[in-house]
Amino acid sequence: MQHSAAPRHYDDYPFIVIWEVTRACALKCLHCRAEAQYKPDPRQLSLQEGKRLIDQVADMEQQPLFVFTGGDPLMRADLFELADYAIREQKLPVSMTPSATPKVTKEAIRKAKEVGLSRWAFSLDGSSAEIHDHFRGTKGSYEMTMRGIGYLQELNIPLQINTTVSNYNLHDLPRIAGKVERMGAVLWSLFFLVPTGRGQQKDMITPDEHEEVMRWLHGMGEQAPFGIKTTEAPHYRRVAAQERSRRDPAARQVSQHALPPMRRADGLGRAPKGVNDGDGFVFISHTGEVYPSGFLPVSCGNVRQSPLLDIYRDSPVMRRLRDKSLLKGKCGACEFKSLCGGSRARAYAVTGDYLESDPACSYIPKGFADVPALSRKPVKP
């Protein structure tokens, strides 16, 4: 089945499905949401269970993007059998986010190309070995990352660079951007840290720094030869809409609800509206638990007991996350809530309530003073 026209809302189908094929990983990253372990969990989905999950994804009328993640996907012995089944037999667009370890060999990357993986994503969290290796908790990770990127370039496989934005590398982002450009990456995907797993609140940049980074990204994105995407930073869409409105007053009437048009395609397509935790986005853990995202650890069901699409559509948690009228505090009062909605994962991590305000956003919405005081309680320190 081919990817059909994307829906205008995500009540019925997710835009992207992430499957944590294993939790095993050789790295010890400071921010790891999975708190990865060195050996595969014996409870992880079997080969046959994995194929049944792939069948369910392929059967969706609005076929999503499908990502194999981990842990480190390469720690799963049957990874390429699963990828071959998803791509060749079920015709799914699949990408993968492996860790930069000795398992990233030229032969492994050649296998990925042979089965038809549409993209390979590497994490680069610093422009130097000192910064990157500290963040990844493993000496030599930077060198292995650069070696793997070289293999991708040699084999002509599209490259995506993932960067987690934190206090460890905030000052280094311009230099990382320069490396992304020189590598010829098609997409720079920036993850804004959520304090879950090994990630801690002290590692997060401030709300004002979030705003500054997003305005810088938007300005750079106007000229950069690669695409820019953010994860757990839906207020990037609000920033983009505001910047567009400043340049084009005629755009103001639609900017609160519509995404600005993209300058370029990045090879896999983009969502027609913002994707958020549980709203266009769904995550399946290595044991089959279904979450709104990997950063929002509230289980909505398990694919071993219920079909994925039923969980996505009918879980009370998922339904609440898609109802922007339920948002509280600043997010509930914000005129951009249909476009943005705030990071539900970060709200949950900091306040314990996934409907509360995103603590990383510095924007004060119009009319916020009219919101009842109880809804404006400060987040927990």
Secondary structure as GFF3:
##gff-version 3
##sequence-region A 1 381
A	DSSP	beta_strand	16	20	.	.	.	ID=ss1
A	DSSP	alpha_helix	47	58	.	.	.	ID=ss2
A	DSSP	beta_strand	65	69	.	.	.	ID=ss3
A	DSSP	three_ten_helix	73	75	.	.	.	ID=ss4
A	DSSP	alpha_helix	79	84	.	.	.	ID=ss5
A	DSSP	pi_helix	85	89	.	.	.	ID=ss6
A	DSSP	beta_strand	94	96	.	.	.	ID=ss7
A	DSSP	alpha_helix	106	115	.	.	.	ID=ss8
A	DSSP	beta_strand	119	123	.	.	.	ID=ss9
A	DSSP	alpha_helix	129	136	.	.	.	ID=ss10
A	DSSP	alpha_helix	141	155	.	.	.	ID=ss11
A	DSSP	beta_strand	159	165	.	.	.	ID=ss12
A	DSSP	three_ten_helix	170	172	.	.	.	ID=ss13
A	DSSP	alpha_helix	173	183	.	.	.	ID=ss14
A	DSSP	beta_strand	187	192	.	.	.	ID=ss15
A	DSSP	three_ten_helix	201	203	.	.	.	ID=ss16
A	DSSP	alpha_helix	207	221	.	.	.	ID=ss17
A	DSSP	beta_strand	227	231	.	.	.	ID=ss18
A	DSSP	alpha_helix	235	247	.	.	.	ID=ss19
A	DSSP	three_ten_helix	249	251	.	.	.	ID=ss20
A	DSSP	alpha_helix	252	255	.	.	.	ID=ss21
A	DSSP	beta_strand	276	277	.	.	.	ID=ss22
A	DSSP	beta_strand	280	284	.	.	.	ID=ss23
A	DSSP	beta_strand	289	291	.	.	.	ID=ss24
A	DSSP	beta_strand	301	302	.	.	.	ID=ss25
A	DSSP	alpha_helix	308	314	.	.	.	ID=ss26
A	DSSP	alpha_helix	316	322	.	.	.	ID=ss27
A	DSSP	three_ten_helix	324	326	.	.	.	ID=ss28
A	DSSP	alpha_helix	329	333	.	.	.	ID=ss29
A	DSSP	alpha_helix	344	351	.	.	.	ID=ss30
A	DSSP	three_ten_helix	368	370	.	.	.	ID=ss31
A	DSSP	three_ten_helix	373	376	.	.	.	ID=ss32
###
